[in-house]
Amino acid sequence: MNKDAKIYVAGHRGLVGSAIWNNLQQKGYTHLIGRTHQELDLLDAVAVREFFDKEQPEYVFLAAAHVGGIMANSRFRADFIYRNLGIQQNVIGESYRHNVRKLMFLGSTCIYPRDARQPMREEELLTAPLEYTNEPYAIAKIAGLKMCESFNLQYGTNYIAVMPTNLYGPQDNFDLENSHVLPAMIRKIHLADCLLRGDEKAVRTDLQARPVAGVNGSSSMNEILPLLQRYGITAEEVSLWGTGNPLREFLWSEEMADACVFLMEHRDFSHLCPSATMEIRNCHINIGTGEEISIRDLSALIAQAIGYQGRITFDSSKPDGTMRKLTDVSKLHALGWKHRIGIREGVERLVHWYRM
């Protein structure tokens, strides 16, 4: 990519999109294009076409998505499949119609079967049933990577699909209802620590910055305490979903961005395909660390970083999700990229960022 190329980052305010945007800026790219959801609704096909007509981007990073944790995926199944399919359909379709030179589609490792062999190689895709709790989201992401693959095979486009592991980092979503496991745990343990220490001001500061269900820093403690208790946060303990036994892999979002930009700069679809056969599939790339940690051990790391001295309990009546989700990143390593930030350093960085 030339440094003055027009590059559209869809979802540039999100966790991944903002990290990609910053990485591109740091590498000297000068013509970045971004639109907030208020400025451009990617579910609006007419608006997306008009945007592409006007801007004519040469490269596209499709990092926009409707995302959330186990609770959100379980409750809002229609939203997760409908919105993600719509976003992908519109952006990929207009990228083709406007002759975008290269596109990167970002998915998720939840595309793999619930009981996939570990660590999960790209070839595990569509070999068995998916995890039920996030099945609609996973199906949407599988459709996205297959759309990229199919456009490449039929029309000779250069679309790359990458499947990141669990991400965390600056600009993460800390909403108690919809966030992923690591940021949700950081916020819960932080608030439990504030309650344990009797720091009402810190609790109010947190809720003022990120209100929950209409409760903010100006609400009375009679409103705040029952709300926090509903999410398992009290002065005595913090209760987390599941048994704490599932193993998860986590990648610092800024490193994910670096991997994405590296691949866009140095690799094409032709580098990702197997040798010519009758059936070309599984041309996507896992992006992760190849290292895992249990949710229970992760909660202890977070508590240590925060300085929390209270109890952490686990509610086994709530779902665990997939018990193990470790990616095989040998394909990524062979393409020339490897992570540097481990989970302990990453947790300390994110706790510091959250409490700033």
C-alpha positions in Angstrom: 0.0 0.0 0.0 1.3 3.5 -0.9 1.5 5.8 2.1 -1.0 8.2 0.4 -3.5 5.5 -0.6 -7.1 6.0 0.4 -7.8 3.5 3.1 -11.2 3.0 4.7 -11.3 1.5 8.2 -14.9 0.4 8.8 -15.4 0.5 12.6 -12.5 2.8 13.3 -13.8 3.8 16.7 -14.0 0.2 18.0 -11.5 -1.9 19.8 -9.9 -3.4 16.6 -10.7 -0.6 14.2 -9.1 2.1 16.4 -6.0 0.0 16.9 -5.7 -0.5 13.1 -6.2 3.2 12.5 -3.5 4.1 15.0 -1.1 1.5 13.6 -1.6 2.9 10.1 -1.0 6.5 11.3 2.2 5.4 13.1 3.4 3.7 9.9 2.9 7.0 7.9 -0.3 6.4 6.1 -1.8 9.8 5.4 -5.2 9.3 3.8 -7.4 7.3 6.2 -11.2 7.4 6.0 -13.5 6.6 8.9 -17.2 7.2 9.7 -19.0 6.8 13.0 -22.2 4.8 13.1 -24.1 8.2 13.3 -22.3 9.3 10.1 -22.8 6.1 8.2 -25.1 3.2 9.1 -23.5 0.2 7.5 -26.8 -1.6 7.5 -28.2 1.0 5.1 -27.3 -0.3 1.7 -28.0 3.0 -0.1 -25.9 5.0 2.3 -23.0 2.6 2.0 -23.1 2.7 -1.8 -23.2 6.5 -1.7 -20.2 6.6 0.6 -18.2 4.4 -1.8 -19.3 6.5 -4.7 -18.0 9.6 -3.0 -14.8 8.3 -1.3 -13.6 5.6 -3.8 -11.3 3.9 -1.2 -8.5 1.8 -2.6 -8.1 -0.4 0.5 -10.7 -1.5 3.1 -10.3 -2.9 6.6 -13.7 -4.4 7.6 -13.5 -4.2 11.4 -17.1 -3.1 12.0 -19.3 -5.7 13.6 -22.0 -6.2 16.2 -20.2 -7.9 19.0 -20.8 -9.0 22.7 -20.1 -11.6 25.3 -21.9 -14.8 26.3 -24.9 -13.0 27.8 -25.5 -10.8 24.9 -25.0 -13.6 22.3 -27.5 -15.7 24.2 -30.2 -13.1 24.5 -30.0 -11.2 21.2 -29.4 -14.0 18.7 -31.4 -12.3 15.9 -29.4 -9.1 16.2 -26.1 -10.9 16.0 -26.8 -12.7 12.8 -28.9 -10.1 11.1 -26.7 -7.1 11.8 -23.4 -8.8 11.0 -24.7 -10.3 7.7 -26.0 -6.9 6.7 -22.7 -5.1 7.4 -20.7 -7.7 5.5 -23.0 -7.8 2.6 -23.0 -4.1 2.1 -19.3 -3.4 2.6 -17.9 -6.4 0.7 -20.4 -5.9 -2.1 -19.6 -2.2 -2.6 -15.9 -2.9 -2.3 -16.3 -5.2 -5.3 -18.5 -2.8 -7.3 -16.0 0.0 -6.7 -12.9 -2.0 -7.6 -11.2 -1.9 -4.1 -7.7 -3.2 -4.6 -7.6 -5.1 -1.4 -9.9 -5.8 1.5 -9.4 -7.4 4.9 -12.3 -9.0 6.7 -12.1 -9.5 10.4 -13.9 -12.5 11.9 -13.5 -14.4 15.1 -12.2 -17.8 16.2 -15.8 -18.6 17.4 -16.2 -19.8 13.8 -14.7 -23.2 14.8 -16.8 -26.1 16.1 -17.4 -26.3 19.9 -15.4 -29.6 20.1 -12.8 -28.7 17.5 -9.4 -30.4 17.9 -7.0 -28.2 19.9 -5.1 -26.1 19.0 -7.6 -25.2 16.3 -6.1 -25.2 12.8 -7.8 -23.3 9.9 -8.9 -26.7 8.5 -11.2 -27.3 11.5 -13.8 -24.9 9.9 -17.2 -26.6 9.3 -16.1 -30.0 10.5 -18.7 -30.2 13.4 -21.5 -28.3 15.2 -20.8 -24.8 16.6 -21.0 -23.6 20.2 -24.7 -22.9 20.8 -24.4 -19.7 22.7 -22.7 -17.8 19.9 -23.9 -19.8 16.9 -25.7 -16.9 15.1 -22.6 -14.7 15.3 -20.3 -17.5 14.2 -22.5 -18.3 11.2 -22.4 -14.6 10.1 -18.6 -14.6 10.4 -18.3 -17.8 8.4 -20.5 -16.3 5.8 -18.2 -13.3 5.6 -15.0 -15.3 5.2 -16.7 -17.5 2.6 -17.9 -14.4 0.8 -14.3 -13.1 0.6 -13.1 -16.5 -0.6 -15.8 -16.9 -3.2 -15.3 -13.4 -4.6 -11.6 -14.1 -4.9 -12.2 -17.4 -6.7 -14.9 -16.1 -9.1 -13.8 -12.6 -9.7 -10.1 -12.6 -9.0 -10.4 -10.1 -6.1 -7.8 -9.8 -3.3 -9.8 -10.2 -0.1 -8.1 -11.6 3.0 -10.0 -13.0 6.0 -8.4 -13.1 9.4 -9.8 -14.8 12.5 -8.5 -13.2 15.7 -8.7 -14.9 19.0 -10.2 -13.1 22.1 -9.0 -9.4 21.9 -8.5 -6.9 24.7 -6.9 -3.4 24.9 -7.5 0.3 24.8 -11.0 1.4 23.8 -12.4 -1.9 24.8 -16.1 -2.2 25.7 -16.6 -2.4 29.5 -20.4 -2.5 29.4 -21.6 -4.9 32.1 -24.3 -6.3 29.8 -22.5 -6.6 26.5 -18.8 -6.7 27.0 -16.4 -9.7 26.5 -15.1 -11.7 29.4 -11.8 -9.9 30.1 -13.0 -6.2 30.2 -16.1 -7.3 32.0 -14.0 -9.0 34.7 -11.8 -5.9 35.0 -14.7 -3.6 35.6 -16.5 -6.0 38.0 -13.4 -6.5 40.1 -12.5 -2.8 40.0 -16.0 -1.9 41.3 -15.9 -4.7 43.9 -12.6 -3.3 45.1 -14.1 0.2 45.3 -17.0 -1.1 47.4 -14.7 -3.2 49.6 -12.6 -0.1 50.4 -15.7 2.0 50.9 -14.7 4.4 48.0 -18.1 5.7 47.0 -16.5 8.5 44.9 -14.7 6.0 42.8 -17.9 4.0 42.2 -19.7 7.1 41.1 -16.8 8.1 38.8 -17.0 4.8 37.1 -20.8 4.9 36.6 -20.6 8.5 35.4 -18.2 7.5 32.7 -20.1 4.3 31.8 -23.7 4.4 33.0 -25.5 1.0 33.4 -29.3 0.6 32.8 -29.9 4.3 33.4 -27.9 4.4 36.6 -25.0 6.8 36.7 -22.7 8.6 39.1 -25.5 11.0 40.2 -27.8 8.2 41.2 -28.4 7.4 44.9 -26.5 4.5 46.5 -29.9 2.9 47.1 -30.1 2.6 43.3 -26.4 1.8 42.7 -25.9 -1.0 45.1 -28.8 -3.2 43.9 -27.8 -2.6 40.3 -24.2 -3.8 41.0 -25.5 -6.7 43.0 -27.5 -7.8 40.0 -24.2 -8.2 38.1 -22.6 -10.1 41.0 -20.7 -7.1 42.5 -20.9 -6.5 46.2 -18.7 -5.2 49.0 -18.1 -8.9 50.1 -17.3 -10.5 46.8 -17.5 -10.5 43.0 -19.4 -13.4 41.3 -18.4 -14.3 37.8 -20.3 -16.5 35.2 -19.5 -20.2 34.9 -17.1 -22.5 36.7 -13.9 -20.6 35.9 -12.5 -23.7 34.3 -12.7 -22.8 30.6 -9.3 -22.0 28.9 -9.1 -18.9 26.8 -6.4 -17.3 24.6 -6.1 -13.5 24.6 -4.3 -11.1 22.2 -3.5 -7.4 22.8 -5.6 -5.4 20.3 -2.7 -3.2 19.2 -0.8 -6.4 18.3 -3.8 -7.7 16.4 -3.7 -4.4 14.4 0.0 -4.8 13.7 -0.7 -8.3 12.3 -3.5 -7.0 10.1 -1.5 -4.2 8.7 1.5 -6.5 8.1 -0.6 -8.9 6.2 -2.2 -6.1 4.1 1.2 -4.8 3.3 3.0 -8.0 2.5 0.6 -10.9 1.7 -2.1 -11.5 -0.9 -4.8 -14.1 -1.2 -2.5 -16.1 -3.5 -0.1 -16.6 -0.5 -2.9 -18.1 1.5 -4.4 -20.7 -0.8 -3.3 -24.3 -1.0 -1.8 -25.5 -4.2 -4.2 -25.6 -7.0 -6.9 -28.3 -6.4 -10.5 -28.9 -7.3 -11.6 -27.6 -3.9 -10.0 -24.4 -2.5 -11.1 -23.6 1.1 -9.8 -22.6 4.5 -7.8 -19.7 3.1 -8.4 -17.6 6.2 -5.7 -16.9 8.8 -5.9 -17.4 12.6 -4.4 -14.5 14.5 -3.5 -15.2 18.1 -0.8 -16.1 20.6 -1.0 -19.9 20.7 -1.1 -19.5 24.6 -4.0 -20.0 27.0 -5.1 -19.3 30.5 -8.1 -20.4 32.6 -10.8 -17.9 33.4 -10.2 -18.6 37.1 -6.4 -17.8 36.8 -7.2 -14.8 34.6 -9.5 -13.4 37.4 -6.6 -13.8 39.9 -4.3 -11.9 37.5 -6.8 -9.1 37.3 -7.3 -9.0 41.0 -3.6 -8.8 41.5 -3.2 -5.9 39.0 -6.1 -4.0 40.7 -5.0 -4.9 44.2 -8.3 -6.4 45.1 -8.3 -8.4 48.4 -11.9 -9.6 48.4 -13.5 -12.9 47.3 -14.0 -14.0 43.7 -16.6 -16.7 43.3 -18.0 -18.5 40.2 -21.7 -19.1 39.5 -21.7 -22.6 37.9 -25.4 -22.2 37.1 -24.4 -19.9 34.3 -22.9 -21.2 31.0 -19.2 -21.6 30.5 -19.3 -21.5 26.7 -16.7 -23.6 24.9 -14.3 -25.2 27.4 -11.2 -24.6 25.3 -10.5 -22.3 22.3 -6.8 -22.3 21.5 -5.7 -21.3 18.0 -3.0 -22.9 16.0 -1.0 -19.9 14.7 1.6 -21.8 12.7 0.2 -20.4 9.5 0.5 -16.8 10.8 4.1 -17.4 12.0 5.0 -18.9 8.6 3.7 -15.7 7.0 6.1 -13.7 9.1 4.3 -12.3 12.1 4.4 -13.2 15.9 3.1 -11.6 19.0 5.2 -10.0 21.7 2.9 -9.0 24.6 2.0 -11.7 27.1 -1.2 -11.9 29.1 0.3 -10.6 32.4 1.7 -7.5 30.8 -1.4 -7.0 28.8 -3.7 -7.2 31.9 -1.5 -4.7 33.7 -1.7 -2.3 30.7 -5.4 -2.5 30.4 -6.1 -2.1 34.1 -3.9 1.0 34.1 -5.7 2.3 31.0 -9.1 1.7 32.5 -8.3 3.4 35.8 -6.7 6.5 34.2 
